[in-house]
Amino acid sequence: MRVNCFCIYIVLTVTPLRAQLQDFSGLSFRKADSVARSHHGASLDNLPLLAHRLTCSLDTEVERFRAIYYWVCHNVQSAYGLKEKNDRRQYQLFGDSVALAQWNRDFHRTVVEKLRTQKKTLCSGYAFLIKQLAELVNISVVIINGYGTSPTVNRLALNAPNHAWNAVQLSGKWYLCDATWSSGYIDLTHKRFVFDFEPAYFLMAPKHFAKNHEPEEKQWLLLPNKEDL
């Protein structure tokens, strides 16, 4: 399960243009994926160097972003134990907004440190790393906070955002992607992460993305009206 994860909150006001992977239907990502695979296991100690190595041989902006996305999805694990810890503590602090805000600030540092040292994180860490690497090569990315739903997670049962993902600007348009859900899944029987790349969440069409992603800021649905849902 890839939900109920700690979120990094941002506020950004833009007027996004609707876009999707079909805009790049004539472009192959074979080279970008190959470049990412060639740097499998690379350290996160030097993000500028990693971003350069992942993108310097690629010609287009979307290929450069694809290499970053592919690398993150194949090298960063979802930390199930960290998720359980955060879920328990947030439940205990529900109703105490001051204590909860302090916990979230402290926990964010834990999430970032575990990402840097162990390449294990939560959804907010995936979104954070995608943003950091992309912006190092002049690709605009934002972190979107909201609600991620699934057959076992009912939106009506959630009283606070439980998920984070990204929007990326390519050729003047904004696109949606979710590296957490692309990277793999948690085997709940053994409580371990399994890498299993799902490319569908890379620049997914907004009307499909909206079926299980509800952003706090409705503009990030990238849909012109409710009829498209």
C-alpha positions in Angstrom: 0.0 0.0 0.0 1.4 3.4 -1.0 -0.6 5.8 1.0 -0.9 7.4 4.5 2.5 9.0 4.1 4.0 12.2 5.5 3.5 15.2 3.3 5.5 18.4 2.7 3.2 21.3 2.5 3.6 24.1 -0.1 1.5 26.8 -1.5 1.8 27.8 -5.1 -0.6 29.8 -7.3 -0.4 29.1 -11.0 -2.8 28.5 -13.9 -1.6 25.1 -15.1 -2.1 24.0 -18.7 -3.6 20.5 -19.2 -1.1 18.0 -20.6 -0.3 14.3 -20.8 2.2 11.7 -22.0 0.5 11.5 -25.4 2.2 14.9 -26.1 5.4 12.9 -26.4 4.1 9.9 -28.3 6.7 10.2 -31.0 9.6 10.2 -28.6 11.3 7.0 -27.2 12.5 6.9 -23.6 14.8 4.0 -24.3 18.0 6.1 -24.1 16.8 8.0 -20.9 16.0 4.7 -19.2 19.3 3.2 -20.2 21.2 6.2 -18.8 19.3 5.8 -15.5 20.1 2.1 -15.3 23.8 2.8 -15.9 23.9 4.8 -12.7 22.0 2.3 -10.6 23.1 2.4 -7.0 24.6 5.9 -7.2 24.9 7.8 -4.0 22.7 10.7 -2.9 25.6 12.5 -1.2 26.1 14.8 -4.2 22.8 15.6 -5.9 24.3 18.1 -8.5 26.7 15.4 -9.7 24.0 12.8 -9.9 21.6 15.1 -11.8 24.3 16.0 -14.2 25.2 12.4 -14.9 21.6 11.4 -15.4 20.9 14.2 -17.9 24.0 15.5 -19.6 23.8 13.1 -22.6 20.1 13.6 -23.3 18.7 16.1 -25.8 15.2 17.0 -24.7 13.8 18.3 -21.5 11.3 15.4 -21.2 14.0 12.8 -21.7 16.1 14.4 -18.9 13.1 14.4 -16.6 12.4 10.8 -17.5 15.9 9.7 -16.6 15.6 11.4 -13.2 12.2 9.8 -12.6 13.3 6.4 -13.7 16.4 6.5 -11.5 14.4 7.5 -8.4 11.8 4.8 -9.0 14.5 2.1 -9.3 16.8 3.2 -6.4 14.6 4.5 -3.6 12.5 2.2 -1.4 9.3 3.0 0.5 10.0 2.7 4.2 7.1 0.8 5.7 8.4 1.0 9.3 8.7 4.8 9.0 5.1 5.0 7.6 3.8 2.9 10.5 5.6 5.2 13.0 4.2 8.3 11.5 0.7 6.9 11.3 0.7 6.0 15.0 2.1 9.3 16.1 -0.3 11.4 14.0 -3.2 9.4 15.4 -2.0 10.1 18.9 -1.7 13.8 18.3 -4.9 14.3 16.4 -6.7 17.3 17.8 -3.5 18.9 19.1 -2.6 21.1 16.2 0.5 22.6 17.8 2.0 19.3 18.8 1.1 17.8 15.4 2.8 20.7 13.6 6.0 20.2 15.7 5.9 16.4 15.0 5.6 17.0 11.3 8.6 19.4 11.2 10.7 17.0 13.2 9.6 14.0 11.2 10.4 15.8 7.9 14.0 15.9 9.0 13.9 12.2 9.8 12.4 11.4 6.3 15.0 13.5 4.5 17.9 12.0 6.5 16.7 8.4 6.0 16.4 9.1 2.2 19.9 10.5 2.0 21.6 7.8 4.0 19.5 4.7 3.2 17.5 5.5 0.1 14.4 4.7 2.0 11.6 7.2 2.4 7.9 8.0 2.2 5.8 9.6 -0.5 7.0 13.1 0.5 10.6 12.0 0.2 10.0 10.7 -3.3 8.4 14.0 -4.3 11.1 15.9 -2.6 14.0 14.1 -4.4 12.3 14.4 -7.8 12.0 18.1 -7.3 15.6 18.5 -6.1 17.1 16.6 -9.0 14.9 18.2 -11.6 15.5 21.7 -10.5 19.3 21.2 -10.6 18.9 20.8 -14.4 16.5 23.7 -14.7 13.2 21.7 -14.9 10.4 23.2 -12.8 8.8 20.8 -10.4 6.3 21.3 -7.6 5.2 19.0 -4.8 1.5 18.3 -4.7 -0.1 17.3 -1.4 -3.5 15.6 -1.2 -5.3 12.4 -0.9 -4.3 9.1 -2.4 -7.0 6.4 -2.5 -7.2 2.7 -3.4 -9.6 -0.2 -2.9 -8.5 -0.3 0.7 -8.3 3.4 1.4 -11.5 5.4 1.4 -11.3 9.1 0.8 -14.2 9.7 3.2 -12.3 8.0 6.0 -9.3 10.4 5.7 -9.4 13.5 7.8 -6.0 14.9 6.5 -3.9 14.6 3.4 -2.1 11.3 3.2 -0.1 11.5 0.0 2.3 13.6 -2.0 3.3 13.6 -5.7 4.7 15.9 -8.3 3.7 18.2 -11.2 6.5 19.0 -13.7 6.6 21.7 -16.3 7.7 20.6 -19.7 7.6 22.7 -22.8 5.4 25.2 -21.0 2.8 22.7 -19.8 2.3 21.0 -16.5 2.2 17.2 -16.2 1.4 14.9 -13.3 3.5 12.0 -12.0 3.7 9.9 -8.9 7.1 8.3 -8.3 5.9 6.5 -5.1 3.3 4.5 -6.9 5.6 4.0 -9.9 8.4 2.5 -7.8 6.8 -0.6 -6.4 4.6 -1.8 -3.6 4.6 -3.0 0.0 4.3 -6.7 0.6 2.1 -6.5 3.6 2.6 -10.2 4.5 6.3 -9.7 5.0 6.2 -5.9 5.5 8.8 -5.3 2.9 9.1 -3.1 -0.2 9.2 -4.7 -3.6 10.6 -2.8 -6.6 8.1 -3.1 -9.4 8.2 -0.2 -11.9 4.8 1.0 -13.1 5.3 3.6 -15.9 1.6 4.5 -16.1 2.0 7.1 -13.3 4.6 9.0 -15.4 2.9 11.9 -17.1 -0.5 10.2 -16.7 -3.5 11.8 -18.3 -5.2 14.0 -15.7 -8.6 12.4 -16.0 -7.1 9.0 -15.1 -4.7 10.4 -12.5 -7.7 12.1 -10.7 -9.4 8.7 -10.1 -7.1 8.1 -7.2 -5.3 11.4 -6.6 -7.2 14.4 -5.1 -4.9 17.4 -4.5 -5.6 19.9 -1.8 -5.3 22.7 -4.4 -7.9 21.7 -7.0 -6.1 23.5 -9.8 -3.6 20.6 -9.8 -6.2 18.2 -11.1 -5.3 19.8 -14.4 -8.9 19.3 -15.5 -11.0 22.1 -17.0 -14.2 20.9 -15.4 -15.7 18.2 -13.2 -17.3 16.4 -16.2 -13.8 15.2 -17.2 -13.5 13.2 -14.0 
